[in-house]
Amino acid sequence: MSKIPEKPDGTSLYRAVAAIRDEEECRRFLQDLCTIAELKALEQRMEVAMLLDDGMNYSQVLEKTGTSSATISRVNRCLRYGAKGYRVIIDRLKGRTE
């Protein structure tokens, strides 16, 4: 269950993300939407999620990425108990589902 309350009509952000057609369009949209720091944080979280999914432990992820243990812990918690957003995307990227 998401911590963000859902609006009956959805939000323009979620509709915008769902409308993205390819990786380049996504890159351009996120570069316009986010600051450099925000984008780097998002990229780092995704990398951490992928590494944790590969079976790396906290120490290995910390050594490879330089990510704080708090961020690694948060991503891990989301992978295990979150809204399954990471899981769906990781499985698609790794060819485990469509």
N, C-alpha and C positions, 0 to 999 in steps of 0.2 A: 504494500500500500504506500503510495506516495505521500510525503509530508506536505506537498504543495496542494492546497485545496483546488479541486477542479471547478472551473466555471461551466455552466450549462452549455454555453456556446463555444467552449474552447478558448484558446488564446491565439493571437496572431503569430507569436513565436513558434508554437508547436505546429501550426499550419504551415508556416514558412519552412521549417525544417523538413516537414513531410513532403513539401513541394520540390525540394532539391533533386535535381536530375542526375548529377554525376559528381565525381570527386573534385573536379576543377571548380564547378559551380559552388560546391560546398566550401572549398577553400576561400574563394572570393567573398562569399557571404559571411563566413566567420571572421575574415580579416576586417570586413567593414563593421561587423557587429561588436567584436571584442577588442579590448586593448591588447597590446603585445603580451603583457603580463598575464591577462586572462587566458589568452590563447595558449601560451606556454603551459599554464597550469592545467588546462584541459588536455593538451597533448601529453603532459606528464602523467596525468591520471589514467589515460587510456593505455600508455605504455606500461604502467604499473599493473593494471588489470590484466593485460596480456601476459606479462611475466609471471604473475601469481597463478594465472590459469595454466601456464606451462609447468607449474610445480616449484617455482623458485620460492625460497623462504624469505622472510623479511630482510635478513642480513644480505643475502645475495641481491635482492632488489635494490636495497639501499646502496650497496657498492656499485652496482651497474648504473643506477640512475641519479644518485645523489638526492633522491626524494626524502623528505622528512619521514620519520617513523610514524608521525601522526597521520600524514597523508596516506602512507602505505596501509595503516590500520583502518582508516576510513574506507579506502577502496576495497580492502578485503572484507570489511563488514558489509558493504554494499553487494559484493559478489555473493556472499553467503546468505544475507538476510534482507537485501534490498528489493526493489521493485522488478528485478530481473532484467533491467535495461542493459546492463553490461553483458549479461549472459546471452541474450538474444543476439547482440551485435558481435560479440566474440565468436559465438558459434557460426554465424554467417561468414565472418572474415576467415575463419579456419575451415570453411567448407563443410561444417557438420550439419547445417540445415540450410534451407532456402531463405 
